[in-house]
Amino acid sequence: MLTSLAYIFLLGLILGYLFTKLRLPALLGMLLTGIILGPYVCNLIAPSLLGISVELRKIALVIILLRAGLALDINDLKKVGRPAILMCFLPACLEIGGMMIFAPLLLGVSLLDAAIMGAVVAAVSPAVIVPRMLMLMEKRIGIKKGIPQMIMAAGSVDDVFVIVLFSAFISLSSGEEISAMSFGRIPVSIITGVALGLIAGYVLTFYFKRFHLRDSIKLIIILSFAFLFLKLEDVLDGIIPLSGLLAVMFMGISLLRYYPVLANRISPKFTKLWIAAEIILFVMVGAVVDLQYAFAAGLAAIAVILCAMVCRMIGVFLCTLGTPLNAKERLFCMFAYLPKATVQAAIGSLPLAMGLPCGQIVLTVAVLSILISAPIGAICIDTSYKRLLTED
């Protein structure tokens, strides 16, 4: 395992640097590292490391969501208002709808299989979006109108919404019945996740102010609470819907609100942790990519994904209508809401593992959506923000 980690870090850093020199996102080099080292090409990643890849990706997501929460002022979210709420579900709904229109026509799948495919593809990737939005906030670009804050917050809720829909569609495909309660899990999981995070942040603030601890110890305590939230989500599954990732981010928001001095001190520490976590995250995502499936899918699958992405962009455009955002800023929001990676890597193989007839094509489309949308979205964000957004 240690040798595999050495390969991951060294090759990930080298290829990330080379792609940066080519004016392309470093994550492309990290994804390529995962493909090269993964089981489908050189097979240089130890099976024991691949066996815990899901947990490693969760650790990376926890780090970046905590970092996002520590930079998100809840007053800024209140100012954004309606468009942030709409972006939590409308773009994903339109993307799933687009998949249900085009996938049966171009891939010959059933309407339900297309819905499952759409739910897999529709979730945006916080791991791609959040670091870029944080970078904009640090440079004070677009923050006056709350653009990076809106995209960060809505993207996290978008994932919760899509995963619940995915579970509902999988139940239908397995012959199970779903009820209104299934969809009622969406608002409940959002509310409980937000409440848990805010309460935990307040409690930690009280504790940290009362007892003197080194900032490094406080960081370990905060990370431990975040990991417990993810475990609590699993424990309460089927009893009380809870979004652990939302709780993680809102714990950071609560710490910033009640203890801004501490939040500003420990935020750079999470930035340093993200250097290693980012490499592990995207290399592990790349390691699940089977190029044979991607090449076998052909142009039809690529066309379906592109059509679905256009539907998502239309959804973002509709969300920003009637807002102070100008045409350039709306276009940037449409670009920023494109990248997919982590959720697709996590759930793309589940239909195949469950033995569903659509499993192979769903996995193929999930892989292609990572290879297409993550680079396109990251490149569009990195190359357009200077032209489309204003510095405040």
C-alpha positions in Angstrom: 0.0 0.0 0.0 2.8 2.4 0.8 4.4 1.8 -2.6 1.1 2.5 -4.2 0.7 5.8 -2.3 4.2 6.8 -3.4 3.3 6.1 -7.1 0.0 8.1 -6.6 1.6 11.2 -5.1 4.6 11.3 -7.3 2.9 10.7 -10.7 -0.1 12.7 -9.6 2.1 15.7 -8.8 4.1 15.4 -12.0 1.2 15.0 -14.4 -0.8 17.7 -12.5 2.2 20.1 -12.9 2.5 19.2 -16.6 -1.2 19.9 -17.3 -0.9 23.2 -15.4 1.9 24.2 -17.7 -0.3 23.4 -20.6 -2.9 25.8 -19.1 -5.2 22.9 -18.3 -6.6 21.9 -14.8 -4.3 19.9 -12.7 -7.1 17.5 -11.9 -6.8 16.2 -15.5 -3.3 15.0 -14.7 -4.6 13.4 -11.5 -7.4 11.6 -13.3 -4.9 10.4 -15.9 -2.7 9.1 -13.1 -5.5 7.0 -11.7 -6.3 5.6 -15.2 -2.6 4.7 -15.7 -2.0 3.2 -12.3 -5.5 1.6 -12.0 -6.4 -2.0 -12.4 -7.4 -1.5 -16.1 -4.0 -0.4 -17.3 -0.8 -0.9 -15.3 -2.5 -2.3 -12.1 0.0 -0.6 -9.8 -2.4 0.3 -7.0 -2.6 -2.3 -4.3 -6.0 -4.1 -4.0 -6.0 -3.1 -0.2 -5.8 0.6 -1.2 -8.5 0.2 -3.9 -10.7 -1.6 -1.2 -10.8 1.6 0.9 -11.0 4.0 -2.0 -14.6 4.9 -1.1 -13.5 5.9 2.4 -10.5 7.9 1.0 -12.7 9.8 -1.3 -15.0 10.6 1.6 -12.1 11.9 3.6 -11.2 14.2 0.8 -14.8 15.4 0.4 -15.0 16.1 4.2 -11.8 18.3 4.0 -13.0 20.4 1.0 -16.6 20.8 2.4 -15.2 21.9 5.8 -13.0 24.3 4.0 -16.0 25.6 2.1 -18.1 26.0 5.2 -15.3 27.9 7.0 -15.4 30.4 4.1 -19.2 30.7 3.7 -20.9 33.5 5.6 -24.5 32.5 6.2 -25.6 36.2 5.6 -24.2 35.9 2.1 -26.4 32.8 1.5 -29.4 34.7 2.7 -28.7 37.5 0.2 -28.6 35.0 -2.7 -32.0 33.6 -1.8 -34.3 32.2 -4.5 -31.7 31.3 -7.2 -29.7 29.3 -4.7 -32.8 27.3 -3.7 -33.8 26.6 -7.3 -30.2 25.5 -8.2 -30.5 22.8 -5.6 -32.9 20.8 -7.7 -34.0 22.4 -11.0 -30.8 21.9 -13.1 -30.7 18.2 -11.9 -34.4 17.7 -12.8 -33.9 19.1 -16.3 -30.7 17.0 -16.8 -32.5 13.8 -15.8 -35.4 14.8 -18.0 -33.0 15.3 -20.9 -31.5 11.9 -20.3 -35.0 10.4 -20.3 -35.7 12.0 -23.7 -32.4 11.3 -25.5 -31.2 8.0 -24.0 -34.1 5.9 -25.2 -33.7 7.5 -28.7 -30.0 7.1 -29.0 -29.1 4.2 -26.8 -32.3 2.1 -27.0 -32.8 1.9 -23.2 -36.2 1.9 -21.4 -37.5 5.1 -19.8 -36.8 3.8 -16.3 -33.2 2.8 -17.2 -32.8 6.3 -18.7 -34.0 7.8 -15.4 -31.5 5.7 -13.5 -28.8 6.8 -15.9 -29.9 10.5 -15.5 -29.8 10.3 -11.7 -26.2 8.9 -11.8 -25.0 11.6 -14.2 -26.9 14.6 -12.7 -25.0 15.1 -9.5 -22.3 17.9 -9.7 -18.9 17.4 -8.1 -18.1 19.4 -5.0 -14.5 18.3 -5.3 -14.2 20.1 -8.7 -16.4 23.1 -8.0 -15.6 24.0 -4.3 -11.8 24.6 -4.7 -12.5 26.9 -7.7 -15.2 28.8 -5.9 -13.0 29.3 -2.9 -10.3 30.6 -5.1 -12.7 33.2 -6.5 -13.7 34.2 -3.0 -10.1 34.6 -2.0 -9.5 36.8 -5.0 -12.8 38.6 -4.2 -14.3 37.9 -7.7 -18.0 37.7 -8.0 -18.6 37.7 -4.2 -20.6 40.9 -4.2 -23.5 39.2 -6.0 -22.8 35.9 -4.1 -22.0 33.9 -7.2 -19.3 31.5 -5.7 -21.2 31.2 -2.5 -24.4 30.2 -4.3 -22.7 27.6 -6.5 -20.9 26.0 -3.5 -24.0 25.7 -1.3 -26.4 24.7 -4.0 -24.0 22.0 -5.4 -23.9 20.2 -2.0 -27.7 20.1 -1.8 -27.9 19.1 -5.4 -26.0 15.9 -4.6 -28.4 15.0 -1.8 -31.4 15.5 -4.1 -30.0 13.4 -6.9 -28.9 10.5 -4.7 -32.4 10.2 -3.2 -33.9 10.2 -6.7 -31.3 7.5 -7.7 -32.4 5.3 -4.8 -36.1 5.7 -5.8 -35.4 4.8 -9.4 -33.3 1.8 -8.3 -36.2 0.6 -6.1 -38.6 0.8 -9.1 -36.2 -1.1 -11.3 -35.9 -3.8 -8.7 -39.7 -4.2 -8.6 -40.1 -2.5 -5.2 -42.8 0.1 -4.7 -42.0 3.7 -3.8 -44.3 6.2 -2.0 -44.5 9.8 -1.4 -42.4 9.2 1.7 -39.5 8.2 -0.5 -39.4 11.7 -1.9 -40.2 13.2 1.5 -36.7 12.1 2.5 -35.2 14.9 0.4 -36.3 17.9 2.5 -36.0 16.0 5.7 -32.4 14.9 5.1 -31.5 18.5 4.1 -33.1 20.0 7.2 -31.6 17.5 9.6 -28.2 17.8 8.0 -28.2 21.6 8.2 -29.5 21.5 11.8 -27.0 19.0 13.0 -24.1 21.0 11.5 -25.2 24.3 12.9 -25.8 22.8 16.4 -22.4 21.0 16.3 -20.6 24.2 15.3 -22.2 26.1 18.1 -21.4 23.4 20.7 -17.7 23.3 19.5 -17.5 27.1 19.6 -18.6 27.0 23.3 -16.1 24.3 24.1 -13.2 25.9 22.2 -13.8 29.3 23.9 -13.9 27.7 27.4 -10.9 25.4 27.1 -7.6 26.4 25.6 -6.3 24.0 22.9 -3.8 24.3 20.1 -5.4 25.0 16.7 -4.1 21.6 15.5 -6.0 19.8 18.2 -9.1 21.8 17.3 -8.7 20.7 13.7 -8.5 17.1 14.7 -11.7 17.4 16.8 -13.6 19.1 14.0 -12.5 16.4 11.5 -13.6 13.7 14.0 -17.0 15.2 14.3 -17.3 15.3 10.5 -16.4 11.6 10.2 -19.0 10.8 12.9 -21.7 12.7 10.9 -21.0 10.3 7.9 -21.3 7.3 10.2 -24.5 8.7 11.8 -26.0 9.0 8.3 -25.4 5.3 7.8 -26.7 4.3 11.3 -29.9 6.3 10.8 -30.5 5.1 7.3 -34.2 3.9 7.1 -35.0 5.7 10.4 -34.3 9.4 10.0 -33.0 10.8 6.7 -29.8 12.7 7.3 -27.2 14.3 4.9 -23.9 13.8 6.6 -22.0 15.9 4.0 -24.4 18.8 4.5 -23.9 18.6 8.2 -20.1 18.8 7.6 -20.4 21.9 5.6 -22.8 23.7 7.9 -20.6 22.9 10.9 -18.0 25.0 9.2 -20.5 27.7 8.5 -21.6 27.7 12.1 -17.9 27.9 13.3 -17.4 30.9 11.0 -20.5 32.6 12.4 -19.9 32.1 16.1 -16.1 32.0 16.2 -14.8 33.8 13.1 -11.3 34.3 14.6 -10.8 30.5 14.9 -12.4 29.9 11.5 -9.9 32.3 9.9 -7.0 30.6 11.7 -7.8 27.0 10.9 -9.0 27.5 7.3 -5.4 27.7 5.9 -4.7 24.3 7.7 -7.5 22.7 5.7 -6.1 24.3 2.6 -2.8 22.5 3.2 -4.6 19.2 3.9 -6.4 19.5 0.6 -3.1 19.4 -1.3 -2.7 15.7 -0.5 -6.5 14.9 -0.4 -7.0 16.3 -3.9 -4.4 14.0 -5.4 -5.9 10.9 -3.6 -9.4 11.9 -4.5 -9.0 12.4 -8.3 -6.5 9.5 -8.7 -9.0 7.2 -7.0 -11.7 8.5 -9.3 -9.5 7.8 -12.3 -8.7 4.3 -11.1 -12.3 3.2 -11.5 -12.4 4.3 -15.1 -12.4 1.4 -17.5 -11.4 2.7 -20.9 -12.8 -0.4 -22.7 -16.3 0.5 -21.5 -15.8 4.1 -22.5 -14.6 3.3 -26.0 -17.3 0.6 -26.5 -20.1 3.1 -25.8 -19.4 5.0 -29.0 -20.6 8.4 -30.1 -24.2 7.7 -29.1 -23.4 7.7 -25.4 -21.3 10.8 -25.8 -24.1 12.6 -27.6 -26.6 11.6 -24.8 -24.2 13.1 -22.2 -23.7 16.3 -24.1 -27.5 16.7 -24.6 -28.0 16.2 -20.8 -25.4 18.8 -20.0 -27.1 21.3 -22.3 -30.4 20.6 -20.4 -28.5 21.3 -17.1 -27.2 24.6 -18.5 -30.7 25.6 -19.4 -31.8 24.8 -15.9 -29.1 27.0 -14.4 -30.1 29.8 -16.8 -33.8 29.5 -15.6 -32.7 29.7 -12.0 -30.8 33.0 -12.5 -33.7 34.7 -14.4 -35.0 37.8 -12.5 -31.7 38.2 -10.5 -29.2 41.0 -10.6 -26.8 38.8 -12.5 -26.0 40.0 -16.0 -25.6 37.7 -19.1 -21.9 37.1 -18.6 -22.4 36.1 -14.9 -25.3 33.7 -15.8 -23.0 32.1 -18.4 -20.3 31.6 -15.8 -22.9 29.9 -13.5 -23.9 27.6 -16.3 -20.2 26.6 -16.8 -19.5 26.2 -13.1 -22.4 23.8 -12.6 -21.1 21.3 -15.2 -18.4 19.2 -13.6 -19.1 15.6 -12.5 -16.7 13.2 -10.9 -17.1 11.9 -7.3 -20.7 10.9 -7.1 -20.6 9.2 -10.5 -17.5 7.2 -9.3 -19.3 6.3 -6.1 -22.7 5.1 -7.5 -22.1 4.5 -11.2 -21.3 0.8 -10.6 -24.2 0.1 -8.2 -26.8 -1.0 -10.8 -24.3 -3.4 -12.3 -23.4 -4.8 -8.9 -27.1 -5.3 -8.2 -27.5 -7.3 -11.4 -29.8 -4.8 -13.1 -30.0 -5.2 -16.9 -29.1 -1.6 -17.4 -26.0 -1.9 -15.2 -23.3 -2.0 -17.9 -24.6 0.9 -19.9 -25.2 3.0 -16.8 -21.6 2.4 -15.7 -20.3 3.2 -19.1 -22.2 6.5 -19.2 -21.1 7.3 -15.7 -17.4 6.8 -16.7 -17.9 8.9 -19.8 -19.6 11.7 -17.9 -16.5 12.0 -15.7 -14.1 12.0 -18.6 -16.2 14.6 -20.5 -17.7 16.9 -17.9 -14.9 17.2 -15.3 -12.4 18.5 -17.8 -14.9 20.7 -19.7 -16.3 22.2 -16.6 -12.9 22.8 -15.0 -11.5 24.3 -18.1 -14.5 26.6 -18.6 -14.3 27.8 -15.0 -10.6 28.4 -15.1 -10.5 30.2 -18.4 -13.7 32.2 -18.2 -13.9 33.8 -14.8 -11.6 36.7 -15.6 -13.8 37.6 -18.6 -17.2 36.9 -17.2 -17.0 38.0 -13.6 -16.0 41.3 -12.0 -13.5 41.8 -9.1 -15.1 43.3 -6.1 
